[in-house]
Amino acid sequence: MTQTTTRLANVTAQLPEPLFPGGPLRQRVDIDITGTSISAIAPAGTTPLAPMARTLDCTRFFAVPGLINGHYHSHENFQKGRFEGLPLELWMNLVRPLKPVPLTTEQVYLRTMIGAIQALRSGTTTIVDDLHPGAGPDPSLIEAAMRAYEDAGIRAYVGPTLFDRPFFRGVPYVEDSFPPDLLAELDALPPPPAERLLDLAEHLARTRHPRDHRVAFLAAPSAPQRCSDGFLMRVRDLADRHGLPVIIHVHETRLQVVTGQQLYGCSMIAHLHRLGFLKPATTLVHGVWVSAGDLDLIAETGASVQHNPLSNLKLGSGLAPLREMMKRGINISLGSDGCGSIESVDMLRVLAATPLLQTLREGDRGDWITSAEAFDAATRGGAQALGRADLGVLRVGARADIALYDTHSIALTPLNDPLRQLVFAETGQGLKHLFVDGAQVMDQGHLTRINEAEIIARIHEAAAALSPALSEAEDSVTRIRAAYEIIHARCCATAIPSTVMPAKLPKAQ
């Protein structure tokens, strides 16, 4: 079947390399999209148009590769706006309560659409969803989430969370912080369904591989402290056999540094390296509290760090040392994290926060992160973390994931430096056209694949119906809150290695 070509004509494009020796990286070009890929890029008006081609006049537009949201949890979307003023370890049980809320496939579909819609509206063309698989796990809930991404038109990597240790056993000092009767009750609960989770992962690896599907699977072991070493290495083996990317939460908080010392006698990163877990296309999510030695191990193995600046701020986790990572050649990806912690999957907010926050560190201003470096992390860096050379760039042969911003929108007016203004000023108001895998999913600011207003109305109805059950589930956490408060305070008072780089400002005197 003959594939139709769409030409983005006379567009100002941010290119990864000049079209000709000595040429600019930003110039007016014609970009041809054929099928799912970019088939040609040439100086504007210099090449004939293919027969039957469609032309989109892009004289007023600035073209960039779509943003890649490297980390997010769609299972938190109905909890948007419900929490504030809590550190990670006190907040986490509220979004993973002792009494989970049962959901229908329709509710999961609508829940997933909350993130998909906002992602597209912020110029995001790829999203990585670390999704709690539900009790069982329930494959129908995973399929409902994937169907939402299919319908919205976004590229998605969906990783049902994999773990074989109860979450409450992933923190230190449990034995002498929980009342004995409560601890015995928790230990008597059914263990995580490790074998069923691995069976589900194996099935999705075979049937939803990213080389064949726009909405695909990736391996998502939750964190070292929530997985036995044997379980971790079974996930590693699965990913290696199928050639899949891996994401895992590591060193998000100071408490997790203490946890690593208690469980392994070293950092979690050193422990993963000792196991042989760290490899290319393996992403350490957060990586806030790290030492120079940790970073050397990440660099040595070719793993990536996934940076979530806004959720790190809201949960009080701290500021990751991005420049130290970059000095070692470590690849950095950017992400929003889940709506239960930060309320938003808007990658434009993440993009602006990434360079701005790094100015809080003392030292030479040459160590600040530039807008171009932040944009690179949100595009090419996200693609590298997923093992994809065909994403995150405007290049012939790359997937046609392209965002077009109106240069007459207020954020780009006056137009002095479009990339810098995109990073620091754009809110999504100027986003007019969006292509994912060659398909136009936004046209003149309207999503083309779904009835956005109708879906939002359904989401409001579903959220109202679920609100009492969410409140009841949150109330159930009260029983364990006091023990977690004790553990958190004790970890805050526990010394950590002096080699760990400071991630928070000292308290004002």
N, C-alpha and C positions, 0 to 999 in steps of 0.2 A: 504494500500500500504506500502510495506517495505521501510523504510528510510535508505539511505546509510550513513555510518559513514566515516568521514574523520579524520585521526589521524595526529596531529602535533607531530611528533616523535622527542624525545631527544632535546626539546626546553628549553632554559633558560627562566623561567617565573617569573613574578612579581605577587606573590600570596597575597590575602588579609589575609590569616592565614596559619600557618604551616600545612603540610600534616600529621604530627605526632607531639606529644608533644615535645617541646624543639627544633623542627626542624627550619630550616631557612625559611624566607619568599620568598627567591629567590633561586630556585634550578632547576636542570634538571628534566623535567617531560615529560610524554606523555599526550596530551590533545585530547580527543575524542569529535568530533562535530557530533551530530546526529540531523537531522532536523534543527530547528532554535536555538538549545540550546547546551550548553556544557554538555555532557552526562557522562564524566569521566575525572578525573585528577589523575595520579598516578606517582610515581617515574619512571623515564625512564627505559624501558625494563622489567618491573615487571608484566605486565598484557598481556594476549594473545590478539591478534588482532581479531576483529569480522570478520566473513566470508564476503567476498566481500567488505571489507573496503578499502578505498583509503589511502595511506600513503604519507605524505609530509615530507621529510627529513629536519628537522629544526635544525640540529646540529649547524649551524652558526647563528641562529636567537635568538633574544630577544623578547619575547611575552609580550604584555601589553594589557589591555582593551583599546578599541578605545576611543579617546577623545570625549568629549561632548561639543559642542559649544552652550552655553546656551542663546545666544542673537545675533541676526543678522537681517538685513533688506534686503531682496533680491530686493526690488523695487529700491534700490540705485545702482544696479550693473552697469548700463550703465553710471552712473555719476562718476565712478572711475577716480581719478586723475584730476577732474575738479575744486577742491576747496582747498584752503590752507589759513592759517592765520586768521581764523574766529572763534569766540566763538560760542557755540551751538545756541544761540538765533538769531544770525545774519546769521548763516549758514543754519538753519532749513528751512527757507522759500525758499531757492534755491533747496532743494530736495523735497519740497512740495509747488510748486509755485502757484501763483494765477491763472495762465493759465496752467493747467496740460497737459502733453503730452499724447494724445490718443495712445494706444498700441493695437496691434492685439494679439491673443492668441499665435501665432508663436513667436512674439517678447518677450512675457512674458516667454514662454518656454525657449527660448535661454538665456534671461536675468537670469533666475533661474539657468540654467546650469553653468553660470560663477562661482557662489558660490559653487554649488554642486561638480564641478570638483576640485576646489582648496581645498575644505574641505576634500575630499577623499585623495587628494595627501598630506595632512598634517596629515594623520592618524586619521581624525575625522570620526566617525561612526554615530553620532547623531547631528543634527543641529536644532535649534529653530528659525523659521523664523517669525518675526513680520512684516507682509506683508500688505502694503496699498492695500485695496481691489478694488481701482478704482472707477470711478463715478458710482453711481447707488445704491449699489455696483454691480459689474459684476461677477456673479458666474463662468462664463466661464474662466475668468482670474485666479481665484483661482484654478480651475481645471487644467489649463495649468501649473501652478507652481507645483502642486502636481504630475502631470504626469512627469515632468522633474525629480523630486526626485525619483519617481518610476523607471524611466528608468535608472537613474544613479546608483541606488541600495543603496543609503544612507537611513538611518532612519531620518525622518523629522517630526517635530511638526510645523504645519503651523497655525498661528493665525492672521486672518484678523484683522487689527487694528479697535477697537471699541471705538467710541466717539460720544458725542452728543452736544458738544460745539465747535464753530469755533476755530481754532488754535490761531488766533490773540486775542481771548478773554481769552487765557490761560496765559497771562502776565499781570502784574499790570500797573497802570498809563496810561491805554489806552485812557481814556476820555480826558485827557489834554495833550497827546503827539501826537495824530493823528490830522491832520487838520479836522475840522468838516465835510466838504463836503466828504472827503475820508472815514471818519468813517461811515457816513450815507450810502455811496455807499457799503461799506463792510457789514454793517448790513443788507442791502437789498438783499444780495446774498442768494440763497437757503440755509437753515440750513443743517447740517449733516443729512443724512438719517437714523436717529437712529432706527426707527422701522424695516426698511429693513435690517440694520446691525444685529439687534438682531434676526430677522427671519433667516438670513443666518447662524448665529452662532448656532441657535437651530437645523437647518437642518444638519450642519456639525457635531454637537455633536452626533446626532443620526446615521449618515452614515459614519463618519470617526473617530470613537472612537479609542484611542491608544491601548486598549486591543485587538482590532481586526485587526488593520492596522499598517503596518510599516510607512506609510506616513499618519499622523493623524492630528487631530485638537486640539488646546488648546485655552483657552480664553485669549484674549490680549487687555484689556482696555488700552488705550494709556497712560493716566496719570490722577491723581486726578483733576488737574486744567483744563483738557480738557473733563471732564465728570461731569455731575450733580451727586449729591449724589444718587438720585433715580435711575439713569442709572447705576451707579456703583453697586448698590445693586441688580439690575436685572441681571447683569453679574455674580455677586457673587452667586445668586440663581441658575442660569443656570449651573455654574461650580459645585456647590454642588449637584444638582439633578443628574448630569451625572457623577460625580466623575472625574472631569477634573482638570489638573493643570492650574494655572493662572499666567500671567506675567504682570507687570505694571511698567512704568518708575516713579521713585521717587527720588527727591533730587540729581539730576545729577549736578546741578550748584548752585553757591551762589545766583543767581537770583531767583532760585526756592525756596530757604529758604525765601527770601523776599516775594515771591508770596504766600507761605503758611501763613505767618504772615498776609498778606493783606486780603486773602480770608477767612481764618479760625481762625485767632487769635492764631495759634499754628503751629507746624510743620505738614507737610503733613502726616508723619508717625503717629503722634498722632491723626490726623483727621481720618485716615483709621482705626486706632485701635478703636476710638470712634464709628465708624460706624459698627464695627464687621467684617471688611473686611479681616483683617490679620488672616491667618490660615496656617497650613501645606500645602505643595505643592502650596504655593503662593510665588512668587519671586518678590522682589523689585529690579528692574533693576537700576544699578549704585550705589545708596546709598553712594555718595561721601561726601556730606555736612550733617553730622549727629551729634547728641549729644549723650551723654551717656544715657540719658533718652530714646531717640529714639531706641538705641540698646537694652535697657532693654525690650522695648515693642516688638521688633522683636523676641528676645529670648523667651519671655514669650509665644508668640503665635505659635512658631515653624515655622515661615516664614523663607525664605532664602534671601540672598543678592546675586545679580548677578553682578560680577565684570568684567569691560571691560577696562583694564588698558591702552591699546594703543589708543583707541578712546578718553578716558579721557585726555590723553596727547595731542593728536593732536588738540582737541577742547579747550584745556586750562582749562578743568573742575576741575582738581585737583586729589589728591591722597586719596583714601578711606582708612580708618583706619582698615586694615584687622586684625591686632593682637588684637585690642580691640573687634572686632567681635568674633574672635576665643576664646578669654578668656571667653566670655559669652555663648559659645557653639552654636553660630549661624552658620548655614550651609552656605557655600560659593560655588557658581558656577562660572565658568569662561566663557567668551565669547569674540567675536571679535568686535561686533557691525557691522554697515553696511559699504559697500565700498564707499559710498559717504563721509564718515568721515575719514576712516582709510585705504581705498584701498585694504584691504586684509582680508580674512577669514582664514588665516593660523593660526591654533591654536598652533603650535609649537612656533611661535613668542609670542603669548599671554602667553604661558607656561613659557617661559624664562623671560618675562618682570615682571611677577607677583612677584617672590621673589626679583628680582634685584631692583625694584623701591622702595620697602619697606625699603631698607637700607638708603634712604634719610632722614628718620625720626631720630631725635636725640634720644638718650637714650641707654639702654642696648642692646648689640648685640643679647642677648637672645630673644629679641622681633622681630628680623628679621624673615621673612618667609623662610622656608627651601624648597629645591627642592621637597622633599617628600610631604610636605603640599600642594605645588602648584599642583603637579600631582594628589593628592587626590581630590582637588577642581575641576580639569579638568575631573575627571572620576566619582568617587563615589559622589562627591558634586553635580555635574550636574544631576546625576541620582536621588538623594534625592530631589532636587528642583522640579523634574518632578513627584515625587511620585512613582519612579520605583526602587524597590529593586533588580530587575533582570538585571539592566544595570550597567556599570562602574566597574565591578569586573570580575576576572577569578575565577569562582566558579561553582561547579556542580549545574546544574539547571538554571544558569544565561543564558541570551541570548548570543549567540556566536558572539559577536562584538569584534574582536581581530585584533590587528596590530602586524606585524612581521617585525622587523628591523634587517638588516644584521650587525652582530658584526664585520665584516671586512670592513664596510664602514668607511670613515675617521673620522666621528664624534665619533664613538665608538672604535677608534684605538689610543693608546693601551686601552684595556678594563680593567679599574680599578673599576669603579662603573657605571654600565649601566644605571640606573635610573637617576643618577645625570648628566651623559653625554647626555642622551636623553633630559632632561630639558634644559640644558645650551648650548648644541652643535649641536643637530640634526636639520637639515634643511628640512628633508623630502627626501633627496637624498638616505638615507639608508633604506627607507620604501620599502619593496619588495612584501609583501603579506598583504591583508586586507580582513577580513570577516565581513559581516554585516548580522545579523539574520541567521547565518549559511551558507550564500552564499558567495563564493569567488568573490569579486568585483575588486580585484587587484591581478594579477599574474605576478611575476617577474617584477614588476614596471609598468605593463600595465593595464589600466582599462579594465575590461572584458565585461561590459554591454553596452558600447557605443563606437562609433568611435570618439575618442577624437579629432583627427586632423580635421575631417570633421565638427564636431560641432563648433570648434573654428573658422574655416573659415566662417561658417554661422553667428557666433556672430559678427565677424569683418564687414561683409556686413550689418548686421542689425544695428550695431552701427553707421556706416558711413551714412546710410540712415536717422537715427534719429538725428544725430548731429545738423542739422539746427533747428529742432523743440526744442531740448533741450536748445540751445542758446537763442531762442526766449522766451522760458518759463522763463529762468533765467533773461533775460532782463526785463520781466514783473514785477519782484520783486523790481526793482528800485523805483517804486512808493511808496512803504511802507518802504524802507530801512531807510530813515531819521528818521521816527517815532521810528523804532526799535533801532536805535542808541541812541536816546534820552532816551528811556526806559532802555536800557542796562546801560548807564552811570548813570542814576538816581538810579538804583538798586545797582550798584557798590558803590555808595555813601551813600546808606541807611544802617544804623547799623543793624546787625543781633544779635541774642542772644549770649551772651558770652559763653554759654554752648556748642555751636556748635564747634566741633573739627576742628582745622586748617587743611585745605586741600591743601594749596599752600605755598610755601616758601616765606618769606618776600623779598621784592625788595632789591637788593644789594645796599648798600650805597656808 
